[in-house]
């Protein structure tokens, strides 16, 4: 059996930064540090950070007075930032800079007098944060039908922004529907949506084209991991989303010559390694990797964690 790895796969720059923020905060300020929501959507990552002293909470009300508080990579609504300020919680923001950029884009379009449509999934943490970062009504759409149901005249100036874990390909049909329905529509440049989402989706397409089975390493609540599995399936290849090697069903390997493996942006390499090891236990296999885009993007840490270790606990930022 051949095992082929997609490239790129796994951690993106935003996830790497968010995890480093929690680790550095633990080193700098000592345990516990409190993280609002899962720092990234991966149980393994969350459990590892928990073992080092991070405490994950759903609401700020669960955080004791004065405790170091970190906002997750998905971003938070302004009301959450305001609540932290009111409670004088020292905060560090691990929101991915590409998510923050979407917030800026939304505000810019509102200032320009446009009605803003957000293309995304209802209930996703990033979507809730983005809607809550813009002081104007934001209209969430996921499908062409949602676009048809928007209660605006055809000459309404519209601007769209998108959830970062949707690729250009994912949003294309909705954007086309917006242009068909409205005469004055603007949106960000094509390359302004997250580079990592697009690269991983392009890579899984290439992977699926040469595989009999595609395994996507990632969590079920990870939007980008789910999408990678869907793309494999759309390409007519049996595809499964798995947490790690223990989730492999040996029956999947019947009549399979090539297994393709990729990983969502929040899935660590060690989980991919566990999948390779589990496959090799089931069948003799060679491992190779596809060529792909080389990612060199890195995001700077927040100022509070770049300062020398003697720095004081930051005020709410
Ligand atoms: Fe940032 Fe993109 Fe990674 Fe999301 S997937 S954390 S937007 S780099």
Boltz pocket constraint, residues with backbone or C-beta under 6 A from the ligand:
constraints:
  - pocket:
      binder: B
      contacts: [[A, 12], [A, 13], [A, 14], [A, 15], [A, 73], [A, 96], [A, 97], [A, 98], [A, 99], [A, 164], [A, 165], [A, 194], [A, 195], [A, 196], [A, 197], [A, 224], [A, 265]]
      max_distance: 6.0
